Amino acid sequence: MTHDSQAPKRGILAGVLAFLCAACLIFPTPAKALSAQSALLMEVQSGQVLFAQNEDERLPMASTTKIMTALVAVEQGDPRQLCVVSKRAAGTEGSSLYLKAGEVYTLEQLLYGLLLRSGNDAAAVIAESVGGSEENFVQLMNETARRIGLNNTHFDNPSGLDGDTHYTTARELALLTAYALQNEEFCRYFGAKQYVIEQAPTHEGRTLVNKHRLLTSRQDVIGGKTGYTKASGRCLVTAAHSGGMTLVAVTVNDPDDWADHEELLDWGFESHECVELSEKIPVQRVPVAGGGSLEVRAAQPSFVVLPRGEGQKLQVVCALPRFCYAGVGLLEPVGEASVTLRGEELARLPLVCWQKDIPSSGKRGIWELITDAICTILK
């Protein structure tokens, strides 16, 4: 994985809050107006959108399509698989690795060529090798889009060439990227700055250098994909990680995309912080009728992005029963915690039993006797 220990270990879906009131969060806006027709900046662990501009407009997305192409190939294929370049694939129009019919590459080599050099011919070979045909592979792409909830996205081909029903939105391109970042093999290709294909009897040797220039100009960038057609204009996806936050920036039809991504990333990291709410909730104990007590904690890690410095102002109120009966199972809900900021409820998180067995010393102290008395009264 190209970004190793810096990257989030949990996927975007695991970080979604049980309840989030974004209305009470007031974010600053980027100082520079963006030139993009559509744009979005998302924080991956929380799934929060920090900036959006025409984010739900359906637009052609050019070679950023190849993010889905690579994801499907990684999920469905074997990197060691040998792939033969067909005459049809070698003749694919647009950006190219200049593959020749009859050459043989591994799927891994083609994936580097796909994401680093945006080879449309590599996309065609991958589709034929993994899907059996380009048509079957495109069907897999659209099935994957539906599976991960991309309802405003449709693919006509694996390369990003213009098509009548080839489109996505800035929001869904960011969601796709955030989803793909959970896959370590995908990240290895997506974040590579350079890759060498050694010469072999079945193909020529070549050095592939990533077209995404922010990968080399910024330390925080962990991956990205470029794209351009006359219909789509300049399209760009950038993923970056810094200070415990992972951001995905997307622009579509943006003549000043490099500068806009620099602006979005700088603003995102400088003006925001990602807070793990479960770490703000102290471990609780609930008395058990008959003796002992339960350890209660937040059910799962939950994240929220706040204006920088606001994380220290969070307040937590836990709602728990005065006691519970024996037999509560591991991870069974016991209560909930309310997290507020400046008097506004920001999140509500379930609190669950965090131990398999209820410890008991066998002795009945004053607390246990009082608990039994309360239980008797409340029956």
C-alpha positions, 0 to 999 in steps of 0.5 A: 500500500503506497501510503502505509501507516498514514492512510485510514485503516477503516473504510468510509462506511465504517466511519459514518455517524449514527446521527449527524447534524451538519447544520450546526457546523459552520465551515469557512470557504476556500479563499479562491473561487474555483474555475470548475463546472463541478467540484467537491472536497470530501473527508474519507473517514467521516464521509463529510463533504467540506466543499461542493459546487454543482456536485450532483450535475451529471457530466462526462468524466474522461479518464477518471473512469479508469478508477472504476476500471482498476477497482473492478480489475483488482476485485475480479482479477489476479495481478499475475494473470497473463493478458494478450493484447488483441488487435482490437485493443491495440487499435483503441483510440485516445491516450495510449501505451502503444501496445502491439497485438500479440504482446503479453503482459501481466494484469499488474503491469497493465494496471500500472499502465492504466493509472500512471499513463492512462492507457486506453489500450491497457483499459481495453486489454484489461477489460477483455482479459478480466471480463471476457469481453469489453462489453461484459467488463463494462457490465461489471463496472455498472454492477459495481456502481450500483452495489456501492450506491452510485445511482448517478453514474453509468459507464459505456466503456472502460477507458473514459472515451465520450459516450451517450450514457457515459457520465458521473457526478463530482459527488459520486466520483469522490464516493467511488475514490473513497471506496476504492481507497479501502483496497490496498492493492488498488492503492498500490497502483493509484499512488505509484509515482513510477513503475518499470516494465522490464523487457521480456520476450513477450513485450518491450521494456518501458518506464511509466511515470505518473501523469498526476504531477501533485504526486511528486510536488506534494508530500501529502498526496497519496494518489490521483487520476487525470482525464481529458476529452473535448466533451468533458474538459479537464477532469482531476481526482486527488487523494491526500492524507495529513494530520489524521485526515484523508481528503478526496478532491474532485473537479470536472471541466476545470481549466485550472484544475491543478491550482484548484486542487492545491487550493482545496487541499491546503484549505481542507487541511489548514481549516479542519480537523477530523475527530474520532468521537468514540475517543471522546466518550469515557468508558462507563459501568452499569450496575447488574442486578444481583452483583457486578457491573457491565463495562459500556463503550461506544459501539464503533469508531465514528468520525466527524470533521470540525473547524480546526480547534472546535474538537476541544469544545465537544461535550458528551452526555451519556444516557444509561439505565440505573441498572441492568439484569444479568444476561446482557450479551457482548455488543448488545446496546445498553444506552447512548451518548449525545455529543454536542457542540455549542449546545447543538447536538452533533451526533448520537452514538449507541453504547454497548456492552463491552465484555463477554462475562460479568465479573463477580467476586461472589461476595455481596457488598452494600452496592449489590444489596442496594441494587437488589432492593431497587430492582425489587421496588421497580418490579 
